[in-house]
């Protein structure tokens, strides 16, 4: 029986070791025998909120303030994007990241940006901004302008940043996770010291492609981290209505890999979880991780949110990751209220400037419609 422990996280081996599993795999005769008894035990690393300080994680005060600014940038960016969508400046789908900013910021803080790779689904703006994409590139992309990160061709769901190794933004539920495992394979093949992190939502957790990818990363011992951002609802379906096993970290036991669960409303919890997972990945030991969070807006802009009560939403707002970090900064005298207010004003100006940039950026020329889509320049197969 798998058990979950709340002991302090430490890198440990499953009680069913990979060496034993490999030995059994080489003995087809032995594997065909049904034993008299069969049992299994595995410990899972847990990262609860309020457990870690920035000093324990090797961060200085300036870094923590920068993290706060980035989380606030994501929040103000999303709020302005929602406003622009209402004004019909942004078309198509728009999936906001409001409430989940600690995950993107904590992950980026733990990563070697430019060496490690990251891929995610359509709720991608936060990850892009956390990794260093400018608000200008992001907003222009949603406006469908040439100054956007994907030259106006991808929109909200297809942010892409080659320099910072963010490989999407993908609109097909779960389909990007095998790509993430493929990137991990490339890191191992090239021996470049990088790891690949693939994010997906709780609604995608039931997609078969994710489980195939998890199996492959285990077999090939890849530097991969598969992360389910469990924001409690897949579109309008609560997790407990969709899955028999709602402890997503336990799914790791099925693939013989490390399992972990972190609190996505506490940026320090995410940082510690990712630091440990990345250390394991660099030793070619993959992880399946669940990060528990909550989205404060609907699944997309058309979502009436009738599946949850106002009381539930209000109660969850007390766990706001930005307010949590703000309280931490003030309680520890890292900075003061005046400085934080100034940061907020600066962020608001940056986001407003991104709207102006997007408005003024030209639309892509029609003759560039196939650029960056097909490798061939003459497109003979389109004639």
C-alpha positions in Angstrom: 0.0 0.0 0.0 1.4 3.4 -0.9 1.5 5.8 2.0 2.0 9.6 2.1 4.2 11.1 4.7 4.6 14.7 5.8 8.2 14.3 6.7 10.7 17.0 5.6 11.5 16.4 1.9 14.6 14.5 1.2 15.8 12.7 -1.9 15.1 9.1 -1.3 14.7 5.9 -3.2 11.5 4.0 -3.6 11.4 0.8 -1.5 11.0 -1.0 -4.8 14.4 -0.1 -6.3 15.1 0.4 -10.0 17.9 -2.1 -9.8 15.6 -4.8 -8.5 13.0 -4.0 -11.2 15.7 -4.2 -13.9 16.9 -7.6 -12.6 13.4 -9.0 -12.7 12.9 -7.7 -16.2 15.9 -9.7 -17.4 14.4 -12.9 -15.9 11.3 -13.6 -18.0 10.9 -17.0 -16.3 10.9 -15.5 -12.8 8.5 -12.7 -13.9 6.0 -15.4 -15.0 5.6 -16.9 -11.5 2.9 -15.5 -9.3 4.3 -15.0 -5.8 2.4 -16.1 -2.6 2.2 -12.5 -1.5 2.7 -9.2 -3.2 2.9 -5.7 -1.6 4.3 -2.3 -2.4 5.3 0.7 -0.4 6.5 4.1 -1.5 7.1 7.4 0.3 6.1 10.7 -1.4 7.8 14.0 -0.8 5.5 16.7 0.5 6.0 20.5 0.5 3.4 22.2 2.7 2.9 26.0 2.8 4.6 28.0 5.4 7.5 25.6 5.9 10.3 27.3 4.1 12.1 30.7 4.2 14.0 32.4 1.5 17.2 32.0 3.4 16.8 28.2 3.6 16.3 28.1 -0.2 19.5 30.1 -0.8 17.7 33.3 -1.9 18.6 36.9 -1.0 16.2 39.7 -0.3 16.5 41.3 -3.7 15.6 38.0 -5.4 12.5 37.6 -3.2 11.4 41.2 -4.1 12.0 40.4 -7.8 9.8 37.3 -7.4 7.1 39.4 -5.9 7.3 41.9 -8.8 7.1 39.1 -11.3 4.1 37.5 -9.7 2.4 40.9 -9.6 3.4 41.5 -13.3 1.6 38.3 -14.2 -1.5 39.3 -12.2 -1.8 42.8 -13.7 -1.0 41.5 -17.2 -3.9 39.0 -17.0 -6.3 41.6 -15.6 -5.5 43.9 -18.5 -5.7 41.0 -21.0 -9.2 40.3 -19.7 -10.1 43.9 -20.2 -8.8 43.9 -23.7 -10.7 40.7 -24.5 -13.9 42.5 -23.4 -13.0 45.3 -25.8 -12.6 42.7 -28.6 -8.9 43.6 -29.0 -8.1 40.0 -28.3 -9.9 37.3 -30.2 -10.2 33.5 -29.9 -9.7 31.8 -26.5 -8.2 33.4 -23.4 -7.3 31.3 -20.4 -6.1 33.4 -17.4 -3.5 32.3 -14.9 -4.8 34.4 -12.0 -4.2 32.6 -8.7 -1.5 30.3 -10.0 1.4 32.8 -10.2 3.4 31.1 -7.4 3.8 28.0 -9.6 5.3 29.8 -12.6 7.5 32.1 -10.5 8.7 29.4 -8.2 9.6 27.1 -11.1 11.5 29.8 -13.0 13.4 30.6 -9.8 14.6 27.0 -9.4 15.4 26.5 -13.1 18.6 27.2 -15.0 16.8 29.5 -17.5 18.3 29.0 -21.0 19.5 25.5 -20.1 16.4 23.8 -18.8 13.3 23.4 -21.0 9.7 24.1 -20.2 6.5 23.3 -22.0 2.9 23.9 -21.0 -0.7 23.9 -22.2 -2.9 26.9 -23.1 -2.8 28.6 -19.7 0.6 29.8 -20.6 1.0 33.5 -20.0 2.3 33.2 -16.5 5.1 30.8 -17.3 6.2 32.9 -20.2 6.5 36.1 -18.1 8.2 34.2 -15.3 10.9 32.9 -17.7 11.6 36.4 -19.0 9.3 37.1 -21.9 8.4 40.8 -22.0 4.9 42.0 -21.5 5.2 43.7 -24.9 5.8 40.4 -26.7 3.0 38.7 -24.8 0.3 41.3 -25.3 1.2 41.8 -29.0 0.8 38.1 -29.6 -2.7 38.1 -28.1 -3.5 41.1 -30.3 -2.3 39.1 -33.3 0.5 41.5 -34.1 3.9 40.9 -35.7 5.6 42.1 -32.5 4.3 39.1 -30.6 6.3 36.2 -29.4 5.0 34.0 -32.2 4.7 36.9 -34.7 1.0 37.1 -34.1 0.2 33.7 -35.4 -0.3 31.8 -32.2 -2.4 34.0 -30.0 -3.0 33.4 -26.3 -2.6 29.6 -26.4 0.7 29.5 -28.3 3.3 31.6 -26.5 6.8 30.5 -27.5 10.2 31.8 -26.4 13.2 29.9 -27.9 15.8 32.0 -26.1 14.4 31.1 -22.7 13.6 27.6 -23.8 9.8 27.9 -23.4 8.4 25.6 -26.1 4.7 26.5 -25.9 1.7 27.1 -25.2 -0.3 24.2 -26.7 -4.0 24.0 -27.4 -4.5 20.2 -27.6 -5.2 18.9 -24.1 -2.3 16.7 -23.0 -0.7 16.4 -26.4 2.3 18.5 -25.5 3.5 16.3 -22.6 5.1 13.6 -24.9 6.9 16.5 -26.5 8.2 17.5 -23.1 9.5 14.0 -22.5 11.1 14.1 -26.0 12.9 17.3 -24.9 14.1 15.5 -21.8 15.4 12.7 -24.1 17.3 15.4 -26.1 18.9 16.8 -23.0 20.1 13.3 -22.0 21.3 12.5 -25.5 23.2 15.8 -25.8 24.5 15.6 -22.2 23.9 19.3 -21.9 23.0 19.2 -18.2 19.4 20.4 -18.8 16.1 19.0 -17.6 12.6 19.3 -19.1 9.5 20.3 -17.2 6.1 19.6 -18.7 3.0 21.2 -17.1 -0.6 20.1 -17.6 -3.9 20.6 -15.9 -5.9 18.2 -13.7 -8.4 17.9 -16.6 -5.6 16.6 -18.8 -4.4 14.0 -16.3 -6.7 11.4 -17.8 -5.3 11.7 -21.3 -3.6 8.6 -22.4 -0.7 10.4 -24.1 0.4 11.6 -20.6 0.6 8.1 -19.3 2.5 6.9 -22.3 5.0 9.7 -21.8 5.3 8.9 -18.1 6.1 5.3 -18.9 8.7 6.3 -21.5 10.5 8.7 -19.2 10.7 5.9 -16.6 12.0 3.3 -19.0 14.7 5.6 -20.5 15.5 7.3 -17.1 15.1 10.8 -18.5 15.7 14.2 -16.9 12.0 14.9 -16.9 9.5 16.4 -14.5 5.8 16.0 -15.2 3.7 18.5 -13.2 0.0 18.6 -12.9 -1.2 22.0 -11.9 -4.3 20.9 -10.0 -6.5 24.0 -9.9 -9.4 21.8 -8.7 -11.6 22.1 -11.8 -11.2 20.8 -15.4 -13.3 23.3 -17.2 -16.4 22.8 -15.0 -15.7 19.4 -13.6 -14.4 19.0 -10.0 -11.4 16.7 -9.6 -13.3 14.2 -7.3 -15.9 13.7 -10.0 -13.4 12.8 -12.7 -10.8 10.6 -11.1 -10.9 7.5 -8.8 -7.4 8.4 -7.5 -7.3 12.1 -6.8 -3.9 12.0 -5.2 -2.1 12.7 -8.4 1.3 12.3 -6.8 0.5 8.6 -6.2 0.3 8.0 -9.9 4.1 8.0 -9.9 4.1 4.6 -8.2 2.6 3.1 -11.4 5.7 4.1 -13.4 8.4 3.5 -10.8 9.4 7.1 -10.5 9.6 9.7 -7.7 6.3 11.3 -6.6 5.8 14.7 -4.9 3.1 17.2 -4.0 3.6 20.9 -3.3 1.4 23.8 -2.3 1.0 26.1 -5.3 -0.3 29.0 -3.2 3.1 29.3 -1.5 6.0 30.3 -3.8 8.6 28.9 -1.4 6.9 25.5 -1.4 7.1 25.4 -5.2 10.8 26.5 -5.2 11.8 23.8 -2.8 9.8 21.2 -4.6 11.4 22.2 -8.0 14.9 22.4 -6.6 14.6 18.8 -5.4 13.0 17.6 -8.5 15.6 19.3 -10.8 18.4 17.8 -8.7 16.9 14.4 -9.2 16.4 15.1 -12.9 20.0 16.0 -13.5 20.8 12.6 -12.1 18.4 11.2 -14.7 15.7 10.4 -12.1 12.3 11.6 -13.3 9.5 12.9 -11.1 5.7 13.1 -11.3 4.6 16.1 -9.3 1.3 17.5 -8.2 1.1 21.2 -7.4 -2.2 22.1 -5.7 -3.5 25.5 -6.6 -6.7 27.4 -7.4 -7.7 29.6 -10.3 -9.8 32.7 -9.4 -11.2 33.2 -12.9 -13.2 30.9 -15.1 -11.7 28.2 -17.3 -11.8 30.7 -20.1 -13.5 34.0 -20.7 -16.8 32.3 -21.7 -17.0 30.3 -18.4 -20.1 31.3 -16.2 -18.5 29.4 -13.2 -21.8 27.9 -12.1 -20.0 24.8 -10.8 -18.7 26.6 -7.7 -20.1 28.9 -5.0 -19.2 32.5 -4.3 -18.4 31.4 -0.7 -15.9 28.9 -1.9 -14.2 31.4 -4.2 -14.1 34.1 -1.4 -12.6 31.6 1.0 -9.9 30.6 -1.5 -8.9 34.3 -2.0 -7.6 34.3 1.5 -4.9 32.0 0.2 -3.8 34.3 -2.6 -0.1 33.6 -3.3 0.7 37.3 -4.0 -0.9 38.4 -0.7 0.9 35.6 1.1 4.3 36.7 -0.3 3.5 40.3 0.5 2.7 39.5 4.1 6.0 37.5 4.3 8.0 40.5 3.0 6.4 42.8 5.5 6.4 40.5 8.5 10.2 39.9 8.0 10.9 43.6 7.3 12.4 42.7 4.0 10.8 45.8 2.6 8.0 48.2 3.4 4.5 49.0 2.2 5.6 52.1 0.4 8.1 50.2 -1.7 5.6 47.5 -2.6 3.0 50.1 -3.6 5.7 51.6 -5.9 6.4 48.2 -7.4 2.7 47.8 -8.1 2.5 51.2 -9.9 5.6 50.4 -11.9 4.0 47.1 -13.0 0.8 48.7 -14.0 2.7 51.2 -16.1 4.6 48.3 -17.8 1.4 46.5 -18.6 -0.3 49.6 -20.0 2.8 50.2 -22.1 2.4 46.7 -23.4 -1.1 47.5 -24.5 0.1 50.6 -26.4 2.9 48.5 -28.0 0.4 45.9 -29.1 -2.0 48.6 -30.5 0.8 50.2 -32.5 2.5 47.0 -33.7 1.6 46.1 -37.3 -0.3 43.0 -38.3 1.7 40.3 -40.1 1.9 40.7 -43.8 -0.3 38.2 -45.7 2.7 36.9 -47.7 4.3 35.7 -44.4 1.4 33.3 -43.6 3.4 30.2 -44.2 6.6 31.4 -42.6 7.7 29.4 -39.5 5.1 26.8 -40.5 6.8 24.9 -43.3 10.5 24.3 -43.7 10.3 24.5 -47.5 10.3 28.1 -48.9 8.3 27.4 -52.1 5.5 25.3 -50.6 5.0 23.2 -53.7 2.5 20.9 -51.9 0.1 23.8 -51.5 -0.3 24.5 -55.2 
